[in-house]
Amino acid sequence: MSDRTLLERLDGAQVVVCAGPGGVGKTTTAAALGLALARDGRRVAVVTIDPARRLADALGLGTLGNDPERVPAAALDALGVVPPGELWAMMLDPKRTFDALVRELSPDEATSDRVLANPLYRQISTAAGGSHEFTAVARLHDLHRDPRFDVVVLDTPPSRNALDFLDAPDRIAGFLEGRAVRALLGQGRGGIAARVARRGTGLALGALQRLTGVDLLRDLATFFEALGPLTEGFAARATAVRTLLRDPATRFVVVTSPAPVAAGEAVFFRRHLRDVEMPFTGLVINRVSVVAEPDQDRDGATVAGELTAALGEQLAARVGRTWDEHRRLAECDREIVAELARTVGDRHPTVVPTFDHEVFDLPALAAVRDALAAR
């Protein structure tokens, strides 16, 4: 991988996916990258599926909803973002996104109403494995096509869940194209009921209905009958999303920290990107302990000696010991950064030092942006 900065590598990107383990500043990195791209004159939408409020707080928006909200131009102007640069942000609501997708793909309002009212659909749209991830990438697809935005930056869940996010289009498409689903869709309500009854489960379902008041057979038949007209649209959307994730204009940024567990997760995610042939752009390592180059050879004894007159011997010695601990931590972080760079295949990863403040507003976010832009 080249020695260009991360922002230089993102030149021409239309989708930027930030992925990695939890607790490493991934949401902050996504927002800071959005701020950097806006400063370069891009109209940027930052999307998070993490329910935490960090993104909204850092952008000064208070709360985020399922529709993009624009950060006021006056707030961005002080940070060097001038027109045509814009920054928008939203937090994905999976249920609302799934409902909107059903309405979009339905041939008429009656069909969408039948699907949305079905108890099985309500379960699938809120709890089924892969449904949340699929709605995330479906929303990504819509925002990518939205003429208001030049680039979409997506903050994903922690890395193992992010793998579900990457695989969701394939799983949804495979489900809809499966032989069993196609057979059910071809049977209609009576056909499904007859097939279930022939397999000896009719009595059990009848008993379940008497106990719970839920007619599972009816709901199942109604669901697949209503789903029929939508299957082609769902499959086409899944195929389009799958193509988008592998497009050269989509860039994946792996975000981690020097913590051993987080570093291992980053390596795992990078290998998965390679296995599924998705474009890896660069590695960001947050919260790295750094000792400035002129101070790297100064040990604790030297520091203590310089401070004894001002602090007294006992306090100066404590400062010297703390200095040595910091140097050891910085050396350990340097070794982990070097090993990550080698294993992940990014010879020049972006290293963001540990800040002495939390990222709670736009100026603090701009400091992270500047670190991401550094060579």
N, C-alpha and C positions, 0 to 999 in steps of 0.2 A: 504494500500500500504506500502511496506517495507521502511526501513530507508536507503536503499542503495542509492548511488549517482546516478544521472541521467545517467552518462556514464556506471555505473555498470548495470543499468537496460537495457541499450541498447546492452549489450553483446549478440552476436548471431543475432542481427538485420540485415536484408538484405534491408529493406526499412524503412526510417524514414520520417514521414510526419509532418512538422511543420505548425500548423494552429492556427489562432486566429485573433483578430481584427487588423485593420491597425494602423500604427504609433506607434507600441510598440516594434520595434526592431526585428521583426520576421525574416526578411531577414538576418540580422546580426547574429541572433541565429542559423539559418540554416548553414551559412558559418562557424561559430565558432564550431558547432557540427561536421561538416565535417572535420575541422582542428584537432579536438580532436580525432576523429576516425582514421584519417590518422596517428596521432602520435602513436596510438595503433597498427599500422602495417596494417591497412585496406586500400584498394584501393577504394577511395570514389569519387562519382560524385555528385555534388551539382547542383540542377536544380531550377531555379526560373521562375515563369510566371508573375512576377512583372516587368513592363518595366523600373523601376528605375535603375540607374547605380550603386547603392550602392554596390551590390555584386561584380561587376567587379572592381570597384575602390578599395574595401577592399582587394581583392585578387591580386591587382597589374596587372590585365590583360588588362586594358584599355577598351575593348569592349568584349561582349560575343555574340555568335551566336547560331544557332540551333544545332550545334554539340559540344560535350564536348571539352574543351580546357584545357590542363594540366598546372597547376601552376609549374613553374620551380623548379626542385629539390633543386637547390642551395639556393633559397629563403626559402624553407621549412626547410632545414637542420639547419639553424640558430634558428629555433623554435622547434627543437627537433624531427622533422619528418625525419626518416631515412628509407631506403628500408626495407621491401617491401611497406611501407606506401606511398600513392600517393594521390594527391588532384586534381580533375578536376572540371570544372564548365561550365554551359551553360545557356542560356536564351531561353525559348521555343518560337518558331515562329509557331503559330497555323496553319496558311495557309500552310506553307511548310510541317509541320507534317501531316496535313490532306492529302495533295497531295501525300506524300510518302506512306501513308497508302493505298490510292486508288491504287497506282501502285503495292504495295505489294500484295494486295488482288485480283487484276484483273487477269483473266485467260490469257490475252494476252495484248500486247501493244495497239492494236486497241481499245479494250474495255476501257482501262484507258484513252486513248486520247479522246474518246467520252464523258466520264464522266467529265474530267478536262476542256473540252471546253464548257460544257453546262452552259448557264447563270444561271440556277437555282442552279447548284452545286456551282458556284462561290459565290452566295449569302449565301448559307447554310454554306459553309466552312469558311466564314468570319464574319457572323452576326447572324446565327441561335442560339437560346438559347440552351445551352448545348454543342454546337459543340466545343467551345474552351476548356471547361472542359474535354470533352471526348478525345480530342487530347492530353491533358496534361496527363491523366491517361494511354492513349495508349502509349505515349512516355515513361512514367514510366515503363510500361510493357516491352518495348523493352530494356531499359537500365538495367532493372533487369536481363534480359537474356543475356546481353552483358558480355562476359567472361573477359573483361578488368576491371570490377568493382566487388568489394565484397559487397558494400552497396551503395544505392542511397538515398540522402537526398533531399527532395522536399519542397520548400518554396511555400506556397499557397497564393491565394488572401485573402483579409479581410474575416472574418469568415462567414458572411452570403453568400458571393459568394463561399466560400470553401464548404458550404453545397451543392451548385450546383455541385461542383467538385466531392463530394462523391457520389451524387445521379446520376451523368451523365451516368455511365454504365448501371444502371437499366432503365433509361429513354430511352437511345438509343436502348437497347435490346427490351424494351416494344414497342417502335415505330416500329422496324423492324418486330416484331412478331405480330403486330396488324392486325386485320381482314381487315381493310380498305386498308392498304398498300399491304397486300398479294393479295387482290382482284385486285388492280391496276396492280401489277406486273404480274398477270396472264392474263391480258387483251391484252397486246401488244399495239402498237401505235394506231391501228385502234380501238381497244376496248375502250381505254381511250377516244379517240375523240368522239366515238359514245355515250359513257356514259355521257360525259359532254354536248353534244348536246341535248340528250334526256331530260336532266334536264333544258333545256330552257336557258342555259347560252351561247350557241354558238353565238347568235347574239351580245351579250354584248362583248364577247371576240373578235369577228370580228371588232366591232367598236373600241375596245381598240387597236387592231393591226393597223387600219387605222390612229389612232391618234398618236400612239407612235412608230410604226414600230416594235413592239415586238409581235411576235406570241407566246403568252403564252401557248396556247394549244399544239402547236408543241414542245415547249421547255419542257413542262410537260411530254408529251408522250415520247420524246427522253430521258429525264432524267430517268424515271422509266424503260424504256426499257434497258438503259445502266446499271442501278443500279442492275437489276435482278441478274446477275452472282456474285455480290459482297455481297449480303445480308447475305448469310451464313457465309462469312468471317467476316463481321462486327459483326454479332451476336455472333460468337465464340470468337472474340476479346473482346467484351463487357463482356461475361461470364468469360473469363480468368482474366480480370482486376478486376471484382467483386470478384473473388476468391482471387486474390492477396491482395486486400485491407483488406480482413478478415483473411488473413494468420497470424499465430502466429509470423512469422518472420517480419511482418510489424508492426511498432510501431508508435503510434500517440502521438506527444508532443504538448500540448496546451501552447501557448505563450501569455502573457498578461503583463499589468502593473498595479500598484495600482490605477490608475485613475478609478473612479466609473463606467463610461460607458464601458471602456475596460474590467473591471472585470466582469460586467454583460454579456458582449459578450462571455467571456471565459466560464462562467457557462452555457450559452445557448449552446455553441458548445460541451461542455462535455456531456450535457444531450443528444444531438443528437447522439454522438458516442455511448452512452449507448443504445439508442433506436435502432440503426442499428447494434448493436453487433459488433462494431469494436474495436480493442485492444488499450486502453488508457494506456500510459506508464508513463507519468509524466507531471507536471505543471512547467513552467518556468515563473517567475515574474521578469520582467526587470525594471530598473530605480527606484529602491527602495531606499528611503532615509534611511541612516543608521548612528547611533551614536555608536561609539565603546563602549564596555561594561564598561571600567574604567571611561568613561566620562558621562555615562547616568545619574548620580546623580548630576552632576555639573550644577547649574543653571546660568542664565545670570549675576546675581549680582556677583557670585563668579568669573566668567570669567572676568567681568569688573574690579573687584578689583585687579586681578592678572596683568592686562594690563595697569592700570592707570599710573603707573610710566613710562612705556615705550611710551604710546600713548597719554597721557593726559586724563583728566576726560571725556571730551565731546566725543572724538572718542572711548574711551574704553567703554562708556555707549552704543554707537551705536553698537559696536561689541557684547556687552552683549545681546542687544535686538535681534540682528540677530541670536545669538546662541539659544536663547529661541524659536524663530520661527522655527529654524531647528529641535530642539528637539520635538516641537509639531508636525511638519510634519513627523518626523521619527516615533513618537508614533502612528499617524494616519495610516501610512503605515504598521506598525506592526499589527494593528488591522485588516486592510484589508487583509493582508497576512494570518492571522490566520483564518479569515472568509472564504477566498478563499480555503484554505487548507481543511477546514471542509466541505464546500459545494461541492467542486470538488472531494473530496475523496482521496487526496494525503496528508498524514500526514506530509510528509517532502518535500515540494516543493523546487525547486531550485531557490534561491533568488540571483539576480544579482544586485549589487549596482549601483547607478548613478555614472558614471565616469566623471571626470573633463575634458574629451577630447572627440572628435568625433572619431568614428571608421572609419578611412580613409585609413589604410594600414594594412599589415600583423602583425606587432608587436602589434598594437592596437587590432586587432582581436584576437591575442593570449591572451591578458588580459581578454577578454570576455570568451575565451575557458577555462582559468584557473578558472574563477568564476563558469562556468558551471560544472567543474570537482570537485569543492570543496564539502566537506561533510557538 
